[in-house]
Amino acid sequence: MQHDDARHHTANVTSSFITQNGIDVLDWPALSPDMSPIEHFRNMLKRRLFAHVKPPVKLAQLRQAMIEK
């Protein structure tokens, strides 16, 4: 598992759950949001979807646009 140091990720209840369930968490450098690969993927996907002449507005259109790109 990987997460940044956002408050809801470091809350006692979250930390306890992770520890009790034996979940391994990758180290995360402080103030490094650019280290998350999902952020780069989301950015790429957003740019591709809005590159359409008519951006998708319904879920079915979004699914189709994601498949096409």
mmCIF file as gemmi writes it, N, C-alpha and C atoms, coordinates in Angstrom:
data_model
loop_
_atom_site.group_PDB
_atom_site.id
_atom_site.type_symbol
_atom_site.label_atom_id
_atom_site.label_alt_id
_atom_site.label_comp_id
_atom_site.label_asym_id
_atom_site.label_entity_id
_atom_site.label_seq_id
_atom_site.pdbx_PDB_ins_code
_atom_site.Cartn_x
_atom_site.Cartn_y
_atom_site.Cartn_z
_atom_site.occupancy
_atom_site.B_iso_or_equiv
_atom_site.pdbx_formal_charge
_atom_site.auth_seq_id
_atom_site.auth_asym_id
_atom_site.pdbx_PDB_model_num
ATOM 1 N N . MET Axp A 1 ? 0.844 -1.165 0 1 0 ? 1 A 1
ATOM 2 C CA . MET Axp A 1 ? 0 0 0 1 0 ? 1 A 1
ATOM 3 C C . MET Axp A 1 ? 0.895 1.235 0 1 0 ? 1 A 1
ATOM 4 N N . GLN Axp A 2 ? 0.417 2.251 -0.627 1 0 ? 2 A 1
ATOM 5 C CA . GLN Axp A 2 ? 1.144 3.514 -0.654 1 0 ? 2 A 1
ATOM 6 C C . GLN Axp A 2 ? 0.152 4.639 -0.434 1 0 ? 2 A 1
ATOM 7 N N . HIS Axp A 3 ? 0.512 5.59 0.393 1 0 ? 3 A 1
ATOM 8 C CA . HIS Axp A 3 ? -0.313 6.777 0.595 1 0 ? 3 A 1
ATOM 9 C C . HIS Axp A 3 ? 0.58 7.919 1.018 1 0 ? 3 A 1
ATOM 10 N N . ASP Axp A 4 ? 0.084 9.114 0.83 1 0 ? 4 A 1
ATOM 11 C CA . ASP Axp A 4 ? 0.86 10.28 1.25 1 0 ? 4 A 1
ATOM 12 C C . ASP Axp A 4 ? 0.598 10.534 2.732 1 0 ? 4 A 1
ATOM 13 N N . ASP Axp A 5 ? 1.117 11.604 3.252 1 0 ? 5 A 1
ATOM 14 C CA . ASP Axp A 5 ? 0.968 11.882 4.68 1 0 ? 5 A 1
ATOM 15 C C . ASP Axp A 5 ? -0.226 12.781 4.981 1 0 ? 5 A 1
ATOM 16 N N . ALA Axp A 6 ? -1.296 12.64 4.203 1 0 ? 6 A 1
ATOM 17 C CA . ALA Axp A 6 ? -2.51 13.409 4.459 1 0 ? 6 A 1
ATOM 18 C C . ALA Axp A 6 ? -3.067 13.023 5.824 1 0 ? 6 A 1
ATOM 19 N N . ARG Axp A 7 ? -3.797 13.923 6.45 1 0 ? 7 A 1
ATOM 20 C CA . ARG Axp A 7 ? -4.29 13.703 7.81 1 0 ? 7 A 1
ATOM 21 C C . ARG Axp A 7 ? -5.128 12.432 7.931 1 0 ? 7 A 1
ATOM 22 N N . HIS Axp A 8 ? -5.995 12.165 6.95 1 0 ? 8 A 1
ATOM 23 C CA . HIS Axp A 8 ? -6.839 10.975 7.063 1 0 ? 8 A 1
ATOM 24 C C . HIS Axp A 8 ? -6.038 9.696 6.852 1 0 ? 8 A 1
ATOM 25 N N . HIS Axp A 9 ? -4.865 9.771 6.24 1 0 ? 9 A 1
ATOM 26 C CA . HIS Axp A 9 ? -4.017 8.593 6.086 1 0 ? 9 A 1
ATOM 27 C C . HIS Axp A 9 ? -3.19 8.324 7.338 1 0 ? 9 A 1
ATOM 28 N N . THR Axp A 10 ? -2.905 9.362 8.11 1 0 ? 10 A 1
ATOM 29 C CA . THR Axp A 10 ? -2.067 9.207 9.302 1 0 ? 10 A 1
ATOM 30 C C . THR Axp A 10 ? -2.879 9.24 10.593 1 0 ? 10 A 1
ATOM 31 N N . ALA Axp A 11 ? -4.182 9.25 10.479 1 0 ? 11 A 1
ATOM 32 C CA . ALA Axp A 11 ? -5.039 9.256 11.676 1 0 ? 11 A 1
ATOM 33 C C . ALA Axp A 11 ? -4.793 7.982 12.479 1 0 ? 11 A 1
ATOM 34 N N . ASN Axp A 12 ? -5.003 8.068 13.781 1 0 ? 12 A 1
ATOM 35 C CA . ASN Axp A 12 ? -4.783 6.91 14.652 1 0 ? 12 A 1
ATOM 36 C C . ASN Axp A 12 ? -5.6 5.702 14.222 1 0 ? 12 A 1
ATOM 37 N N . VAL Axp A 13 ? -6.851 5.918 13.85 1 0 ? 13 A 1
ATOM 38 C CA . VAL Axp A 13 ? -7.701 4.789 13.45 1 0 ? 13 A 1
ATOM 39 C C . VAL Axp A 13 ? -7.149 4.132 12.183 1 0 ? 13 A 1
ATOM 40 N N . THR Axp A 14 ? -6.647 4.906 11.251 1 0 ? 14 A 1
ATOM 41 C CA . THR Axp A 14 ? -6.078 4.357 10.027 1 0 ? 14 A 1
ATOM 42 C C . THR Axp A 14 ? -4.787 3.612 10.324 1 0 ? 14 A 1
ATOM 43 N N . SER Axp A 15 ? -3.918 4.233 11.108 1 0 ? 15 A 1
ATOM 44 C CA . SER Axp A 15 ? -2.649 3.592 11.467 1 0 ? 15 A 1
ATOM 45 C C . SER Axp A 15 ? -2.881 2.291 12.224 1 0 ? 15 A 1
ATOM 46 N N . SER Axp A 16 ? -3.845 2.289 13.135 1 0 ? 16 A 1
ATOM 47 C CA . SER Axp A 16 ? -4.169 1.077 13.895 1 0 ? 16 A 1
ATOM 48 C C . SER Axp A 16 ? -4.668 -0.029 12.973 1 0 ? 16 A 1
ATOM 49 N N . PHE Axp A 17 ? -5.554 0.318 12.045 1 0 ? 17 A 1
ATOM 50 C CA . PHE Axp A 17 ? -6.093 -0.671 11.109 1 0 ? 17 A 1
ATOM 51 C C . PHE Axp A 17 ? -4.97 -1.29 10.28 1 0 ? 17 A 1
ATOM 52 N N . ILE Axp A 18 ? -4.085 -0.458 9.775 1 0 ? 18 A 1
ATOM 53 C CA . ILE Axp A 18 ? -2.976 -0.933 8.942 1 0 ? 18 A 1
ATOM 54 C C . ILE Axp A 18 ? -2.083 -1.874 9.752 1 0 ? 18 A 1
ATOM 55 N N . THR Axp A 19 ? -1.763 -1.493 10.979 1 0 ? 19 A 1
ATOM 56 C CA . THR Axp A 19 ? -0.906 -2.312 11.843 1 0 ? 19 A 1
ATOM 57 C C . THR Axp A 19 ? -1.587 -3.631 12.205 1 0 ? 19 A 1
ATOM 58 N N . GLN Axp A 20 ? -2.844 -3.576 12.623 1 0 ? 20 A 1
ATOM 59 C CA . GLN Axp A 20 ? -3.572 -4.775 13.049 1 0 ? 20 A 1
ATOM 60 C C . GLN Axp A 20 ? -3.761 -5.777 11.92 1 0 ? 20 A 1
ATOM 61 N N . ASN Axp A 21 ? -3.841 -5.293 10.687 1 0 ? 21 A 1
ATOM 62 C CA . ASN Axp A 21 ? -4.073 -6.173 9.548 1 0 ? 21 A 1
ATOM 63 C C . ASN Axp A 21 ? -2.802 -6.544 8.809 1 0 ? 21 A 1
ATOM 64 N N . GLY Axp A 22 ? -1.652 -6.143 9.347 1 0 ? 22 A 1
ATOM 65 C CA . GLY Axp A 22 ? -0.374 -6.525 8.766 1 0 ? 22 A 1
ATOM 66 C C . GLY Axp A 22 ? -0.151 -6.003 7.357 1 0 ? 22 A 1
ATOM 67 N N . ILE Axp A 23 ? -0.652 -4.816 7.077 1 0 ? 23 A 1
ATOM 68 C CA . ILE Axp A 23 ? -0.51 -4.225 5.743 1 0 ? 23 A 1
ATOM 69 C C . ILE Axp A 23 ? 0.826 -3.505 5.665 1 0 ? 23 A 1
ATOM 70 N N . ASP Axp A 24 ? 1.605 -3.839 4.655 1 0 ? 24 A 1
ATOM 71 C CA . ASP Axp A 24 ? 2.88 -3.159 4.427 1 0 ? 24 A 1
ATOM 72 C C . ASP Axp A 24 ? 2.625 -1.836 3.73 1 0 ? 24 A 1
ATOM 73 N N . VAL Axp A 25 ? 3.25 -0.794 4.226 1 0 ? 25 A 1
ATOM 74 C CA . VAL Axp A 25 ? 3.096 0.536 3.647 1 0 ? 25 A 1
ATOM 75 C C . VAL Axp A 25 ? 4.462 1.014 3.175 1 0 ? 25 A 1
ATOM 76 N N . LEU Axp A 26 ? 4.525 1.475 1.934 1 0 ? 26 A 1
ATOM 77 C CA . LEU Axp A 26 ? 5.77 2.001 1.391 1 0 ? 26 A 1
ATOM 78 C C . LEU Axp A 26 ? 6.113 3.326 2.056 1 0 ? 26 A 1
ATOM 79 N N . ASP Axp A 27 ? 7.389 3.563 2.227 1 0 ? 27 A 1
ATOM 80 C CA . ASP Axp A 27 ? 7.819 4.859 2.761 1 0 ? 27 A 1
ATOM 81 C C . ASP Axp A 27 ? 7.454 5.957 1.779 1 0 ? 27 A 1
ATOM 82 N N . TRP Axp A 28 ? 7.129 7.113 2.302 1 0 ? 28 A 1
ATOM 83 C CA . TRP Axp A 28 ? 6.713 8.241 1.49 1 0 ? 28 A 1
ATOM 84 C C . TRP Axp A 28 ? 7.484 9.475 1.945 1 0 ? 28 A 1
ATOM 85 N N . PRO Axp A 29 ? 8.308 10.052 1.077 1 0 ? 29 A 1
ATOM 86 C CA . PRO Axp A 29 ? 9.029 11.263 1.469 1 0 ? 29 A 1
ATOM 87 C C . PRO Axp A 29 ? 8.051 12.405 1.765 1 0 ? 29 A 1
ATOM 88 N N . ALA Axp A 30 ? 8.366 13.197 2.754 1 0 ? 30 A 1
ATOM 89 C CA . ALA Axp A 30 ? 7.49 14.317 3.122 1 0 ? 30 A 1
ATOM 90 C C . ALA Axp A 30 ? 7.347 15.298 1.97 1 0 ? 30 A 1
ATOM 91 N N . LEU Axp A 31 ? 6.13 15.779 1.772 1 0 ? 31 A 1
ATOM 92 C CA . LEU Axp A 31 ? 5.825 16.806 0.767 1 0 ? 31 A 1
ATOM 93 C C . LEU Axp A 31 ? 6.262 16.416 -0.644 1 0 ? 31 A 1
ATOM 94 N N . SER Axp A 32 ? 5.982 15.184 -1.038 1 0 ? 32 A 1
ATOM 95 C CA . SER Axp A 32 ? 6.366 14.719 -2.376 1 0 ? 32 A 1
ATOM 96 C C . SER Axp A 32 ? 5.187 14.118 -3.129 1 0 ? 32 A 1
ATOM 97 N N . PRO Axp A 33 ? 4.162 14.912 -3.449 1 0 ? 33 A 1
ATOM 98 C CA . PRO Axp A 33 ? 3.017 14.355 -4.156 1 0 ? 33 A 1
ATOM 99 C C . PRO Axp A 33 ? 3.355 13.871 -5.559 1 0 ? 33 A 1
ATOM 100 N N . ASP Axp A 34 ? 4.431 14.381 -6.139 1 0 ? 34 A 1
ATOM 101 C CA . ASP Axp A 34 ? 4.809 13.97 -7.487 1 0 ? 34 A 1
ATOM 102 C C . ASP Axp A 34 ? 5.368 12.562 -7.522 1 0 ? 34 A 1
ATOM 103 N N . MET Axp A 35 ? 5.572 11.942 -6.368 1 0 ? 35 A 1
ATOM 104 C CA . MET Axp A 35 ? 6.103 10.59 -6.31 1 0 ? 35 A 1
ATOM 105 C C . MET Axp A 35 ? 5.019 9.547 -6.574 1 0 ? 35 A 1
ATOM 106 N N . SER Axp A 36 ? 3.772 9.917 -6.506 1 0 ? 36 A 1
ATOM 107 C CA . SER Axp A 36 ? 2.679 8.969 -6.674 1 0 ? 36 A 1
ATOM 108 C C . SER Axp A 36 ? 2.416 8.711 -8.153 1 0 ? 36 A 1
ATOM 109 N N . PRO Axp A 37 ? 2.587 7.474 -8.604 1 0 ? 37 A 1
ATOM 110 C CA . PRO Axp A 37 ? 2.344 7.178 -10.02 1 0 ? 37 A 1
ATOM 111 C C . PRO Axp A 37 ? 0.893 7.376 -10.435 1 0 ? 37 A 1
ATOM 112 N N . ILE Axp A 38 ? -0.051 7.206 -9.507 1 0 ? 38 A 1
ATOM 113 C CA . ILE Axp A 38 ? -1.462 7.367 -9.863 1 0 ? 38 A 1
ATOM 114 C C . ILE Axp A 38 ? -1.775 8.809 -10.241 1 0 ? 38 A 1
ATOM 115 N N . GLU Axp A 39 ? -1.085 9.766 -9.647 1 0 ? 39 A 1
ATOM 116 C CA . GLU Axp A 39 ? -1.318 11.168 -9.986 1 0 ? 39 A 1
ATOM 117 C C . GLU Axp A 39 ? -0.942 11.437 -11.441 1 0 ? 39 A 1
ATOM 118 N N . HIS Axp A 40 ? 0.149 10.858 -11.897 1 0 ? 40 A 1
ATOM 119 C CA . HIS Axp A 40 ? 0.56 11.022 -13.288 1 0 ? 40 A 1
ATOM 120 C C . HIS Axp A 40 ? -0.446 10.365 -14.233 1 0 ? 40 A 1
ATOM 121 N N . PHE Axp A 41 ? -0.953 9.189 -13.836 1 0 ? 41 A 1
ATOM 122 C CA . PHE Axp A 41 ? -1.949 8.498 -14.649 1 0 ? 41 A 1
ATOM 123 C C . PHE Axp A 41 ? -3.229 9.312 -14.747 1 0 ? 41 A 1
ATOM 124 N N . ARG Axp A 42 ? -3.702 9.841 -13.614 1 0 ? 42 A 1
ATOM 125 C CA . ARG Axp A 42 ? -4.929 10.649 -13.621 1 0 ? 42 A 1
ATOM 126 C C . ARG Axp A 42 ? -4.779 11.877 -14.52 1 0 ? 42 A 1
ATOM 127 N N . ASN Axp A 43 ? -3.627 12.514 -14.442 1 0 ? 43 A 1
ATOM 128 C CA . ASN Axp A 43 ? -3.374 13.697 -15.263 1 0 ? 43 A 1
ATOM 129 C C . ASN Axp A 43 ? -3.405 13.335 -16.741 1 0 ? 43 A 1
ATOM 130 N N . MET Axp A 44 ? -2.741 12.244 -17.11 1 0 ? 44 A 1
ATOM 131 C CA . MET Axp A 44 ? -2.717 11.805 -18.499 1 0 ? 44 A 1
ATOM 132 C C . MET Axp A 44 ? -4.131 11.475 -18.983 1 0 ? 44 A 1
ATOM 133 N N . LEU Axp A 45 ? -4.879 10.737 -18.172 1 0 ? 45 A 1
ATOM 134 C CA . LEU Axp A 45 ? -6.24 10.363 -18.543 1 0 ? 45 A 1
ATOM 135 C C . LEU Axp A 45 ? -7.125 11.592 -18.706 1 0 ? 45 A 1
ATOM 136 N N . LYS Axp A 46 ? -7.017 12.538 -17.794 1 0 ? 46 A 1
ATOM 137 C CA . LYS Axp A 46 ? -7.807 13.769 -17.87 1 0 ? 46 A 1
ATOM 138 C C . LYS Axp A 46 ? -7.508 14.536 -19.159 1 0 ? 46 A 1
ATOM 139 N N . ARG Axp A 47 ? -6.224 14.665 -19.492 1 0 ? 47 A 1
ATOM 140 C CA . ARG Axp A 47 ? -5.864 15.389 -20.717 1 0 ? 47 A 1
ATOM 141 C C . ARG Axp A 47 ? -6.408 14.681 -21.949 1 0 ? 47 A 1
ATOM 142 N N . ARG Axp A 48 ? -6.341 13.36 -21.963 1 0 ? 48 A 1
ATOM 143 C CA . ARG Axp A 48 ? -6.854 12.613 -23.12 1 0 ? 48 A 1
ATOM 144 C C . ARG Axp A 48 ? -8.36 12.735 -23.255 1 0 ? 48 A 1
ATOM 145 N N . LEU Axp A 49 ? -9.067 12.652 -22.128 1 0 ? 49 A 1
ATOM 146 C CA . LEU Axp A 49 ? -10.526 12.724 -22.187 1 0 ? 49 A 1
ATOM 147 C C . LEU Axp A 49 ? -11.009 14.096 -22.633 1 0 ? 49 A 1
ATOM 148 N N . PHE Axp A 50 ? -10.36 15.148 -22.155 1 0 ? 50 A 1
ATOM 149 C CA . PHE Axp A 50 ? -10.803 16.485 -22.506 1 0 ? 50 A 1
ATOM 150 C C . PHE Axp A 50 ? -10.241 16.96 -23.844 1 0 ? 50 A 1
ATOM 151 N N . ALA Axp A 51 ? -9.442 16.113 -24.494 1 0 ? 51 A 1
ATOM 152 C CA . ALA Axp A 51 ? -8.95 16.435 -25.831 1 0 ? 51 A 1
ATOM 153 C C . ALA Axp A 51 ? -10.031 16.152 -26.88 1 0 ? 51 A 1
ATOM 154 N N . HIS Axp A 52 ? -11.074 15.432 -26.49 1 0 ? 52 A 1
ATOM 155 C CA . HIS Axp A 52 ? -12.179 15.169 -27.41 1 0 ? 52 A 1
ATOM 156 C C . HIS Axp A 52 ? -12.838 16.494 -27.799 1 0 ? 52 A 1
ATOM 157 N N . VAL Axp A 53 ? -13.374 16.534 -28.994 1 0 ? 53 A 1
ATOM 158 C CA . VAL Axp A 53 ? -14.097 17.72 -29.437 1 0 ? 53 A 1
ATOM 159 C C . VAL Axp A 53 ? -15.276 17.971 -28.495 1 0 ? 53 A 1
ATOM 160 N N . LYS Axp A 54 ? -15.942 16.904 -28.113 1 0 ? 54 A 1
ATOM 161 C CA . LYS Axp A 54 ? -17.069 17.007 -27.186 1 0 ? 54 A 1
ATOM 162 C C . LYS Axp A 54 ? -16.742 16.113 -25.976 1 0 ? 54 A 1
ATOM 163 N N . PRO Axp A 55 ? -16.263 16.7 -24.876 1 0 ? 55 A 1
ATOM 164 C CA . PRO Axp A 55 ? -15.908 15.897 -23.702 1 0 ? 55 A 1
ATOM 165 C C . PRO Axp A 55 ? -17.103 15.091 -23.186 1 0 ? 55 A 1
ATOM 166 N N . PRO Axp A 56 ? -16.855 13.898 -22.636 1 0 ? 56 A 1
ATOM 167 C CA . PRO Axp A 56 ? -17.948 13.066 -22.126 1 0 ? 56 A 1
ATOM 168 C C . PRO Axp A 56 ? -18.629 13.719 -20.923 1 0 ? 56 A 1
ATOM 169 N N . VAL Axp A 57 ? -19.962 13.59 -20.881 1 0 ? 57 A 1
ATOM 170 C CA . VAL Axp A 57 ? -20.714 14.148 -19.755 1 0 ? 57 A 1
ATOM 171 C C . VAL Axp A 57 ? -21.506 13.063 -19.02 1 0 ? 57 A 1
ATOM 172 N N . LYS Axp A 58 ? -21.645 11.902 -19.625 1 0 ? 58 A 1
ATOM 173 C CA . LYS Axp A 58 ? -22.361 10.787 -19.004 1 0 ? 58 A 1
ATOM 174 C C . LYS Axp A 58 ? -21.375 9.647 -18.785 1 0 ? 58 A 1
ATOM 175 N N . LEU Axp A 59 ? -21.688 8.785 -17.829 1 0 ? 59 A 1
ATOM 176 C CA . LEU Axp A 59 ? -20.807 7.686 -17.481 1 0 ? 59 A 1
ATOM 177 C C . LEU Axp A 59 ? -20.535 6.783 -18.687 1 0 ? 59 A 1
ATOM 178 N N . ALA Axp A 60 ? -21.549 6.477 -19.458 1 0 ? 60 A 1
ATOM 179 C CA . ALA Axp A 60 ? -21.367 5.614 -20.632 1 0 ? 60 A 1
ATOM 180 C C . ALA Axp A 60 ? -20.415 6.275 -21.639 1 0 ? 60 A 1
ATOM 181 N N . GLN Axp A 61 ? -20.547 7.591 -21.813 1 0 ? 61 A 1
ATOM 182 C CA . GLN Axp A 61 ? -19.648 8.313 -22.715 1 0 ? 61 A 1
ATOM 183 C C . GLN Axp A 61 ? -18.213 8.29 -22.185 1 0 ? 61 A 1
ATOM 184 N N . LEU Axp A 62 ? -18.072 8.421 -20.883 1 0 ? 62 A 1
ATOM 185 C CA . LEU Axp A 62 ? -16.747 8.383 -20.268 1 0 ? 62 A 1
ATOM 186 C C . LEU Axp A 62 ? -16.094 7.025 -20.482 1 0 ? 62 A 1
ATOM 187 N N . ARG Axp A 63 ? -16.848 5.976 -20.245 1 0 ? 63 A 1
ATOM 188 C CA . ARG Axp A 63 ? -16.313 4.614 -20.465 1 0 ? 63 A 1
ATOM 189 C C . ARG Axp A 63 ? -15.87 4.44 -21.905 1 0 ? 63 A 1
ATOM 190 N N . GLN Axp A 64 ? -16.696 4.865 -22.84 1 0 ? 64 A 1
ATOM 191 C CA . GLN Axp A 64 ? -16.359 4.716 -24.259 1 0 ? 64 A 1
ATOM 192 C C . GLN Axp A 64 ? -15.126 5.536 -24.616 1 0 ? 64 A 1
ATOM 193 N N . ALA Axp A 65 ? -15.03 6.745 -24.101 1 0 ? 65 A 1
ATOM 194 C CA . ALA Axp A 65 ? -13.874 7.595 -24.387 1 0 ? 65 A 1
ATOM 195 C C . ALA Axp A 65 ? -12.595 6.98 -23.827 1 0 ? 65 A 1
ATOM 196 N N . MET Axp A 66 ? -12.674 6.354 -22.66 1 0 ? 66 A 1
ATOM 197 C CA . MET Axp A 66 ? -11.501 5.718 -22.071 1 0 ? 66 A 1
ATOM 198 C C . MET Axp A 66 ? -11.052 4.522 -22.899 1 0 ? 66 A 1
ATOM 199 N N . ILE Axp A 67 ? -11.988 3.793 -23.449 1 0 ? 67 A 1
ATOM 200 C CA . ILE Axp A 67 ? -11.653 2.637 -24.286 1 0 ? 67 A 1
ATOM 201 C C . ILE Axp A 67 ? -11.029 3.087 -25.603 1 0 ? 67 A 1
ATOM 202 N N . GLU Axp A 68 ? -11.559 4.151 -26.187 1 0 ? 68 A 1
ATOM 203 C CA . GLU Axp A 68 ? -11.062 4.635 -27.467 1 0 ? 68 A 1
ATOM 204 C C . GLU Axp A 68 ? -9.65 5.148 -27.38 1 0 ? 68 A 1
ATOM 205 N N . LYS Axp A 69 ? -9.299 5.794 -26.299 1 0 ? 69 A 1
ATOM 206 C CA . LYS Axp A 69 ? -7.951 6.364 -26.163 1 0 ? 69 A 1
ATOM 207 C C . LYS Axp A 69 ? -7.055 5.303 -25.67 1 0 ? 69 A 1
